[in-house]
Amino acid sequence: MSGAEAAPLIAAAPKNDSLRGAVTLAHFFLRQRLRPGDLALDATCGNGLDTRLLAELTGPEGRVWGFDLQAAAIAATRALLEREGRLAQVTLIEAGHERLAEFAPAGLRAAVFNLGYLPGGDPAFTTSPASTLSALRQAASLLARQGIIVVSLYTGHEGGVEEALAVERWGAALAPKEFNVWCSRQLNRPAIAPYLMLVERTR
Ligand SMILES: C[S@@+](CC[C@H](N)C(=O)[O-])C[C@H]1O[C@@H](n2cnc3c(N)ncnc32)[C@H](O)[C@@H]1O
């Protein structure tokens, strides 16, 4: 089910409510938008921190789908969720997010794309423009009204600039009657600092 409008946030405020960095800003929007019972998707589980937040915000009555190509990432995410008693509400899929429509349903209230490479993993193994764009298109078509996609973009690694520009071009071409598309950069940090794109479905 999609979240009831009046339901309270179950994880209202982070312990440290600083807005430093793209991922923190993504979490700020997710906390604003997600409610218990919602459906959500993490397109790049990595170490599981984003998946954990989605599970926390959607609660036991919600459902989360998490994807990663790397077995180590799925294992790390599973271990984190298990430790926190949140595994039952999450479906973890060891597959490329370009296959997400095979697994995830329509009606998503949020989809998270934290691009780049696995922190602590092989920096040569990164997300790539073709599969990222395919997954973004699928996620956009599965969004509920007022559902959001948050994309953390990294330009500091090889191929990062190309991927970020491809994602920006995709976002800029979305029909304004159907989607609101935002881009947020931290102006007082170096130009290569990660930044955030947000897509909201309007109808
Ligand atoms: C920046 S990390 C994600 C961080 C993570 N969300 C967290 O909270 O720790 C990017 C992840 O994308 C994964 N990845 C790369 N290509 C992918 C693809 N086509 N489908 C799914 N995951 C992919 C990598 O294996 C890596 O774990």
Ligand as a Chemical Component Dictionary entry (heavy atoms), coordinates in Angstrom:
data_LIG
# 
_chem_comp.id                   LIG 
_chem_comp.type                 NON-POLYMER 
_chem_comp.pdbx_formal_charge   0 
_chem_comp.three_letter_code    LIG 
# 
loop_
_chem_comp_atom.comp_id 
_chem_comp_atom.atom_id 
_chem_comp_atom.alt_atom_id 
_chem_comp_atom.type_symbol 
_chem_comp_atom.charge 
_chem_comp_atom.model_Cartn_x 
_chem_comp_atom.model_Cartn_y 
_chem_comp_atom.model_Cartn_z 
_chem_comp_atom.pdbx_ordinal 
LIG C1  C1  C 0  28.227 3.983  -3.877  1  
LIG S1  S1  S 1  27.909 2.280  -3.749  2  
LIG C2  C2  C 0  26.354 2.279  -2.939  3  
LIG C3  C3  C 0  26.412 2.679  -1.489  4  
LIG C4  C4  C 0  25.277 2.150  -0.673  5  
LIG N1  N1  N 0  23.976 2.601  -1.104  6  
LIG C5  C5  C 0  25.455 2.267  0.822   7  
LIG O1  O1  O 0  24.558 2.781  1.514   8  
LIG O2  O2  O -1 26.494 1.821  1.288   9  
LIG C6  C6  C 0  27.489 1.809  -5.403  10 
LIG C7  C7  C 0  27.091 0.341  -5.556  11 
LIG O3  O3  O 0  26.540 0.165  -6.858  12 
LIG C8  C8  C 0  26.750 -1.181 -7.222  13 
LIG N2  N2  N 0  26.514 -1.358 -8.658  14 
LIG C9  C9  C 0  27.314 -1.069 -9.709  15 
LIG N3  N3  N 0  26.690 -1.347 -10.860 16 
LIG C10 C10 C 0  25.459 -1.825 -10.540 17 
LIG C11 C11 C 0  24.341 -2.300 -11.292 18 
LIG N4  N4  N 0  24.335 -2.305 -12.628 19 
LIG N5  N5  N 0  23.258 -2.723 -10.609 20 
LIG C12 C12 C 0  23.228 -2.716 -9.259  21 
LIG N6  N6  N 0  24.253 -2.288 -8.499  22 
LIG C13 C13 C 0  25.354 -1.847 -9.128  23 
LIG C14 C14 C 0  28.177 -1.438 -6.779  24 
LIG O4  O4  O 0  28.402 -2.813 -6.643  25 
LIG C15 C15 C 0  28.220 -0.667 -5.432  26 
LIG O5  O5  O 0  27.985 -1.538 -4.367  27 
# 
loop_
_chem_comp_bond.comp_id 
_chem_comp_bond.atom_id_1 
_chem_comp_bond.atom_id_2 
_chem_comp_bond.value_order 
_chem_comp_bond.pdbx_ordinal 
LIG C1  S1  SING 1  
LIG S1  C2  SING 2  
LIG S1  C6  SING 3  
LIG C2  C3  SING 4  
LIG C3  C4  SING 5  
LIG C4  N1  SING 6  
LIG C4  C5  SING 7  
LIG C5  O1  DOUB 8  
LIG C5  O2  SING 9  
LIG C6  C7  SING 10 
LIG C7  O3  SING 11 
LIG C7  C15 SING 12 
LIG O3  C8  SING 13 
LIG C8  N2  SING 14 
LIG C8  C14 SING 15 
LIG N2  C9  SING 16 
LIG N2  C13 SING 17 
LIG C9  N3  DOUB 18 
LIG N3  C10 SING 19 
LIG C10 C11 SING 20 
LIG C10 C13 DOUB 21 
LIG C11 N4  SING 22 
LIG C11 N5  DOUB 23 
LIG N5  C12 SING 24 
LIG C12 N6  DOUB 25 
LIG N6  C13 SING 26 
LIG C14 O4  SING 27 
LIG C14 C15 SING 28 
LIG C15 O5  SING 29 
# 
